[in-house]
Amino acid sequence: MIQFKIKQKALFITIMTCSILSLSSCDEKDFLTVNNPNSVTEATFWKTPTQFNSALTTVYAALQFQSISGSGLPDEEVRADIADTFTFFRPLIYRQLTYTDNSPQVVSKWSELYIGIFRANQVIGQIEKVDTSTFAPNEKENILAQAKCLRAFFYFQLIHTYGKAVIRTEVSTTDFNKKLSSIEEVTNTIIIPDLNYARLNLPPSWTGLNIGRVTSGTATSLRGKVYLYDKKWDLAATDFKEVIDSNVYTLTPKILDNFTDQNEFNSESILEVAYSSTASPGASGNNVDDTPFASGAEANAVGSQYASIGGFGGFNTVISNYYLHELFLSDEVDTNNAVNAPVGGVTNKQSKRLTASIAPKDFEGTYFGVTNTNTQVHTYRGLGLTAIVKKYTNWYQGTAEIALNRSGINFRHIRLADVYLMYAEAVLNASTLPAGVSDPIAESIKYIDLVRERAGVKTLKQYLAANSNTFPQLNISKQRYITQPMVAPTKQNLMTHLQMVERPLELCFEGHRWKDLVRWGIVKDVFTTLGSNLSWRRDNFATIVGKAPLTIEGSVNLLALTAVANYQSSFHDYFPIPATELQSNKGL
């Protein structure tokens, strides 16, 4: 994947040349009609499988844009109930829901997703016109399926980020002004048809340099996710079960394997974006730009948004908030689980997914080569910081290596643990169960527990067996309420567990949380609880300062209270349509 990816810049120049030519017009009175035999034109380029694969590479390259898979995502993550920032960082406007239609992530993501769609449309439109007699059997269908799968992903991101999208399926030289379409229209017109085609014409896996391309499992997982968001539970459960039963994917033994550059495109990966810290040396990871007008990188800059500012090359722009921190601490370690076996005579007291995701003040092991006694790790202690983000940073390497905001860690948009949890949710709500499934409660718990077992924490089955068929509501603050209520494994209680415990713990800082809260319709309820707990900590600060479990120092970070007060579903569930689109598209 890296090898076919790092050549994208020159290839994109070629493709853009074709595009510019197709968009240009000339007057024969003013220009000579002499063809340059050395130039690349639309008529000469779109001929061979090699050329189409070159163009397809640029579609994959659009996934690398920082607003889609990199340093722009923290702006979206910080809106939800699991993250915070500080007053002097850009994410503040997103944390407090004061962003506008001209804010950076709002504008950039729209633009970059449409670049991906434009590139996919080129491939799709041209391959339908070309003579494919020189193509290998099924080669045309395979290339087309990849382009359609990627286009479906870009459109899925658009509609669930902005609530609407402009449907563009062709490379047009005239039709620039088009109206907005609803989530339902985009889903039914583009996303589902594209994925229906892709899942039937993509292989289950790739080998060699092709590893990392989308597969039938990618298309089926994404289609299941589309159905899940649309509350078509039966269809979603069927798609997720198909992916699970394909036996193509397995959970990695260590959750950390999904967030380093040392075990990429592993058995858990379903949709993964490739980055390299060694390609295009010297270029900032913030400038993943495939145009011929800038020096682009192949690296990801998301790690620099999370890593500690205390001499480790990062900026702490997004941190774990108290809710997520306390949630991790409530994730009780199962000492009988083999993943918790002593290492070097030391037994971990914190869960494996805590260690892979955040660094509280009493973190175990090392962080960029230092222990928790190093005060540089938590530079902003006096501002209410209790845990920093480790996920997608280079903390495990011993030294920073974030010079110029560069990281080679691939970004995972879909992995098997996510599919397990989405399946657990879908089967709970399905009216018709997948073949071979008779008890939705037991089936849901089974797949929740597979994720919990890998994390090294007590499973729901263990709690149920030890507590008269009840399990604790781990999302309730023990700092505030002392105890966590025990509840029966009903559909509603398991849904609450998935919403408020399992998905935020397993998938924090992976780009899912805000979309999850919106599709469940629980942003207001979550914010109300978040605000209540923050206010309690503020009012009772003298009794909790410096004490476990959070060991808050200096003050309580209260920035989220502004979001709690500002939130209105109609304004904030989705980003506004960017000002740039409103100004340029007269169809709006």
N, C-alpha and C positions, 0 to 999 in steps of 0.2 A: 504493500500500500504506500509506504513512504516513497519508494522509487518511482511509482507512476504518478505520485502527487507532487514531488518537488520540481518537476519540469513544467508545472502549470503556467508560469508567468509567460514564457515564450509562446506557449500554445494559446494562451488567452489573447495575446497580441494578434496572432493569426486569426482567431475567431472574431475578434472585435474588428479587424480589418474588413472581414467579410460583411459584418453587420453594418459598419459605417458605409461601405460601398452600396449596400442594399438600401440604406436610408438616404443616400445622396442623389441629387439629380443634376443634370448639366444641360447647357444650351449648346447645340452643335455649331452655332455661330461663333461661340466664344472659345470652344475647346476642340483640339484635334481629336479625332476618333481613332487613335492609334493604341492598340493593345500592347502592354508591356508583357512579354512572355515570362518574365521573372516575377511578376506580381501574383499575389494570392487573391483570387476573387471567389465570389459565391459559385460561379460556374465551374471553377477548377478545383475547389476544395472538397466539396461534399460528394466524394466518389467512393472511397475505399473504407473497409472496416477499420484500418489504422487511423484514418482521418476522423471517423466517427468516434472512435475511442479517445482520440485526442480531445475532441470537443466534449465528450462525456467527462473527461478528467476535470475540465473547468466547472462542470456542474457540481462534482464532488468538492472542488476547491471552494465553492461558495459556502459550504458548511463551515469552513474555517473562520469566516468573518467573526469578529469579536462580539458583535451584538447577538450572534446566533449561538455560538459555542464558547465564548471567551469572556473577556473582561467587562463586557456590557451586562452580562447576566446578574452580577451582584446587585445592580440597580433594581432589578426585578425581585430578586430574593429578599431584599431588605424591606419590601413592602409588607411582607407576611408576618406571622407570629413567631418566627424562629430566629430572627436576626435583628441587629441594631447597628448603628454607626455613631459618629460623633459630629458635632456642629460644624467642624471645619472641613468636612469631606463632601464631595459631590452627591453621594447617595442620600444625603439628608433630605433632599426634595422628594425623593421616593419614599423614604421612611415616614415622612410627615404628609405624604400625599399632596404636595404642593407643586408638582411638576406641571408642565404645560404642553401644548401641542408642538412646542419648539424645543423641548428638552432633548438632550443628546441621545439617550437610548430610544426615546419615542421616534425620533427622526431616523436614526441609523438603522434600527432593526427593520423598519418598513422598507427602506431603500435596499438594504442588503438581501432581504428575502426576495425582493423582486428581481434583483440581479440573478439570484439562483433560478427563479422562475423563467426569466428571459433566456438564460443559457439552456435550461431544460427544454423550453419551447423551440429553440433552434434545432436541437437534436431531434425532437419529436417531429417537427414540421419537415425537416430535410430528409429524414430517413423514410418518410412516407412517399417521397417523390423519386427517390433514387432507384436505379436499376440494381437490385441486390443479387444478380445472378452470380457474381463473383464472391459473395458471402458464403461462409460455411453454413451448413444446415442449422437453423434456429438462431443464427448469429444476429440477424436483424431483430428478431423478437426479443432476444436477450438484451441488446443495447436499448431498445425501445422500453423494455420493462424497467431497466435501471433508471432511465430518465423520468419515467412516469412515477416510480416510487419516490424519487427525490423531489419531484414537483409536488406530489401529494404531501410530503413532509413539510415543504416550505409553506404550502397553503394551510396546512393544519396549524403551523406556528402563527401564521397571519391571523386567522379567524379567532384563535383562542388567546391572542395577545391584544388584538384591536376590536374584536367583536364583529367585524365586517371585513370585506376585502373587495378589491376591484378584480373581476375575473378577466384574466388575460391568458389566452391559450395559443396565440399566434404572435409571430414577430411581424408587426404591422408598421407600415411607413406613414399611415394616415390616421388610423383610429386610436388617437391618444386620449380622447375625452370619453370616459365611461363611468357609469354610475356604480355605486357601492352595492354589493350583494350581501345577503345575510349569511350567518353561519350555516343555516340549513341549506341554502341554495348552493353555496360553495362546496359543502360536503357532498351533496347529491349530484352536482353537476361535474365536479372535478375529482375530489378526493377519493370517493368510493369507486368510481369507474377506473381511475388510475391504479388503485390498489388491487382491484379485481383482476386487472390485466397483469399487474406485476407479480402477484403471488402465484399465478399459473405459468409464468414464463421465466421465472428466476430459479437458479439452482438452490438447493438447501445450504450449500457451503461453497467456499472458494479455496484454492490452494495457491502456494507460491506467492508471487508478487501481487496477485489479485485479492489476497486476503484483505478484508476491510470493505469490499464492495457490498452493496445491499443484497440480501438474499430473499428467498420466499418466506423465511422466518421473519425477516424485517417487515415485509409487506403485510404478513398476517398479524404480527404483533401490533403494527400501527393501525391496521383496520380494526382490530379488537379495541384499541384505545379510542378510536373514533366512535365506535358503537358505545363504549363505556361513557364517554362524555355526553352522548345522546340518550343515555339511559336505556339503551336497547340491550338489556342485561343478558338475555338468552343468546343473542348473536355474539356479544362480547365474550361470554363464558365459553362458547364453542370455539371461537378463534384462539383464545388463550390456551384452552385445553389442547388444541391441535399443536400449538407450538411446544407445549410441555411434553406431550406424548410423542413428538417427533424424535426425541432423544438426541437431538443435535446439540442441545445446550445443557450445561450443568452448572450449579453454583461453584465458584472457585472455593478451594478450602479456606482461604483467608479473604476476608472482606477487603483488606488493604490492597489486594491484587488488582482491584478495580480503579485505584486512584494513584498509581505510580506509573513510571515509564519503563518498568522492568518486566511486566507481564501483560503486554497489550494484545488486543484482539484475542482474548482468552475465551474459555469455554462459556463464560457468562455473557459475553458481548453480543448484542443484537443490532444495535446501531451506534457506531463509534466513529468519531471524527479524529483523523490522524494529525498530529503535530510533531515537529522535530525541533530540538534545541540546537542542533548542529547545522541544519540547512540554513542558507542565507545568513551567515554569521555577521554580526554587527548591526543588523536591522532590529528595531524595537518590535517586540511582540505585539504592541498595540497597532502596528501598521501592517496587518495582514491585508494586502491590497494587490490584486492581480492586474491592475491596469498598467500600461507602459509608462505612466506618468509619475510613479512613486517607487521607492525602494521598499518592497514588501518583505515580510518575514514568513517563516513557516512555523513559528513558535506561538504558543498561547500565553497571553498576559494575565489570565484570570488569577493565577497563583499570587501575583504581586498585590492583588486587592485583598487577599486573605492573610498573607504571612505577616509576622510581627515586624513592626518598624524598628525594633530595638537592635539594629545591627545585622538583621537577617535579610535585608533587601526588599522588604515588603512595606505596606502602608497601613495595614489594619483598617482599611476603609469599611469593611464589613466584618462584624464579629458575631459570635453566638450570643443570643440574649438569655435572660434568666430562665425563661420557659424551657428552651431546648437544653440548656445546661442541666437544669434540675431533672428534666425528662431522662437524660442519659444516666444521671446518678440513680434514678429509680429503676433502671434496667438492671435487675439483680443478677449478679454473676452466678452461674451454675458451676460450683467447684468440682462436680463430677463429670463435667463435659471435657473431653480429651483436648479440645482447643485451648483449655485453660491450664494445661499441664505446666509445671514449673519450668522456667527457662533459666539456666545458670543458677539454679537454686532459689530463684525468685518467682513467687506466684502473683499473678496480676489480681488486683482488687477491682479494677475497672473493666467494663466490657470491651470486647475487641472492636466493636464499632464506635465506641467512644474514642478509643485510642486512634482509630483510623480517621476520625472526623473532627474532633476538637481537642484543645489543650487547656484544661482548667488549671488553676494555680497549683494543684497537687497532681499534675499529670505524671503518668508513669513512663519510664524509659527516658528517651532524650528527644530534644527538638532542635534541629539543626546542630546537633552535636553537644548541646548543653542540657543540664538537668533542670528540674523545677526550682532549684535554688538560685538560678540566674535571674536577676531582676529585669534584665533586658527583655525577657519574653513577654511580660505583661507591662509594657511601658506606661499605659494609661490607667494604672490601678486607681488613682484618685478620682477617675471619672466614671466609676461604676463598672469597669470591665472585669468580668470574672472568667471568661473563656474565649480564646481565639480560635479561628478556623484553621484546621490542618488539611482538610480535604482539598485535593488538587494543588497542593503546594509541594515544594521539594524538601520538606522538613526531614525526611528519612535519609537524605544523602549526606548529612553531616556538615555540609557547608551550603551557603545560600544558593549560588548559581541562579540568581534571578536578575543578574545584570541586564540592563535594558529591558526589564520586564519579560524575560524569556523563560519559557518552560516547555519541555517536550512531552508533557503528560497529555495523552489523548483524552478527549471529552466523550463521555458515554451518554447518549440521549435515551437509549432503551437497553436495559440489561435484564437478565432473567429474574433477579429478585423483585424488580418492579413488576414483571409479568405475573409472578406468583401472587403478589399483593393485589394487583388488579383483578386477577382471577378469583382470589378469595372474596373480593368485594362483589364481583359480578355474580358468582354462584350463590352468594347470600341473597341476592335480590331477584334471581332468575325465577320465572314461573315454570319453565321447562328445563330440567337439569340435563347436563351432558350425559351421554350414554355411559352407563356404569356407575353413576353417582346417584345415591338414594337419600343422603342426609346432607343438606346444604351447610348446617352448622359444623358437622364433623369435617366436611370437605374444606370449609374455610379455615378452620383451626389447623388442619393438616398443613396447609401451605403457609400460613402465618408462622407456624412452628418450625418449618424448614428454614425460614429466614432467621428466626430467633436462635435456633441451634447453631447455625454458622456463626452468629455473633457471640456465642458463648454465654448466653443468658438463659434464665429459666423459661421454659416453654409454658404456654397456656395449659397444656395437658398436665404438666407438673403442678401448676397452681390448682387446677381443678381437682386433681387427685388428693392433694394435701389440705384442701379447704372446703370440703363438702360440696364439690361441684360449683365453686365460685372462684373468681380471679380478681385481682386488685385493679382499680381504676388508676393506672400509673400516671395519668395526666393531671391528677389532682395534686396541688402543691403541698408537699409534706412540711415545708418550711412554714406555711401559713396555717394549714389545717391539722398538722401533726400525724393524722392517719389517712389512709386512702381507703375509701369504701370498697367492700367486696361485693361483686355483682355476679349474677347468673349468666351463662353463655347464650344469651338471646340474640336474635338478629340485630336489634338496635344496639345492644351493648358491644357486640363485635364490630358493628359499623363504627361506633364511637372509638373503639380501640384502633381500628385501621386509620381513622381520620386523625386522631389526636395523639397516637403513640407510634404505631408501626411505620406509617409512611413518613412522618417527619424525622424519625430516628434513622431509618434505613436510607432515605433519599434526600436528606438535608443538603442544601447547596448544589443540587443537581438540576435546578430549573423547573421543578414540579410544584412546589408548595402553593404559590399564589393561584395557579390554574386549578389545583385541587380544591382549594377553599371556595373559589368562584363556582366551579361546576357543582359542588355540594350545596351551594347557597348558604354557607355558614360564616361568611366573613364578619358580619355584624355580631353574631354570637361570640365568635372567637375574640374579636376586638373588645367586646364588653368584658369578657373574663380577663383578658390581658390587661386592660385598663384598671380593673378592680384589684388585681394582684399587684400591679405597679403602685397604685395609690396606697395599698396596705403597706408595702415595703417602705414607701416614703414616710408614711405616718408612724411606722414602728421601727424606723431606722436605728434608733438608739439600742433597741433590744436585739437586733440581728447583725449589726456591723461587725465584720471580722469573724463571724461565726459560721460553722458548717450549716448547710451543705454548700452554700454559694461563696462564702467568705468575701462579701462585698466590702470594698474599702473606699473611703472618701465620700462617696455619695451614691445615690441610686440614679441610673440612667433613665430619665423620664421622657426622652424624645418621642417615644411611641405614643404618648398621651395625646399629642397633637393629631396623629393619624386617627386615633380612636374618636376624637371629636370631629374631625373633618370628613370621615368616611361617609360616602353616599353611593349606594350600589350603582345607580345610573351613571355616575361620573367616574367611578374608580375601579369598577370590576375589570374594565378594559382600558387600555391606553386610548387617548384620543387619536383620530386620524391626523397625521402630521401636517403642520402648516405648509410644508413644501408641497404636499400632494393637493391640499386645498387650493393653493395658489396656481398650480400648474394644470390641474385637471378640471376643465370647465364642465365636465359631466357631473361633478359633485354639486 
